[in-house]
Amino acid sequence: MGAPTLRRDCPCGAGRPYDACCGRLHRGAAQAVTAEELMRSRYAAFALGDVEHLLRTWHPRTRPDSLELDAGLAWTGLSVDDVVAGGADDAEGEVAFTASWRDAAGRSGALVERSRFARRAGRWLYLDGVHD
């Protein structure tokens, strides 16, 4: 799936065009201001297959050496369920979300996670997450 056009809504579900939303973060033209914004950009990166953004926004302490995405999995929706801290002036934050998916066989499901984020050198980074 290629990058969405300027008029197409961003996969993160924020209701804005991709280029004005997560696209600017994926291109490196801006940094996430909040933990939620980073989490949404990471969801959109999973949906679009942008491994580079995922690795770049992963805390070095917990980041894997490499990452392979399941090409048969389509991410179909995101719901932000809870946000704890993670604001523009915070050092840490948590975002709980539900990410819906559909696989190549047509089965659907959801990933429910509470992700932890930390600010390092002024940038939000994904630390880890707990799945429900």
C-alpha angles and dihedrals in degrees: 000000000000127000113291118254121253093262097047118097117254115257090236091078097236089128097240130114112274095243093054093043125036095348092076090052093046090052091049091241091126142013125235111262095201137028089246091055090052092047091051091049090051091051089050089049090054090048092050098037096246100157091165092063092046093053093041091055096045117101109252091231092062104021117119120233090243140001131212119192122212104252090199093060120088119195106220108178147355131216121185106215103178140358124199116188113313094132128146092275099039128102095207138023145170130218123190115201146163117224117192122212143181124203131214091266091057096253116139134202145143138252112218113195142163105211126199121215133188133192114235122180088347095307128109113236133184112246105178144302142228118222121218 
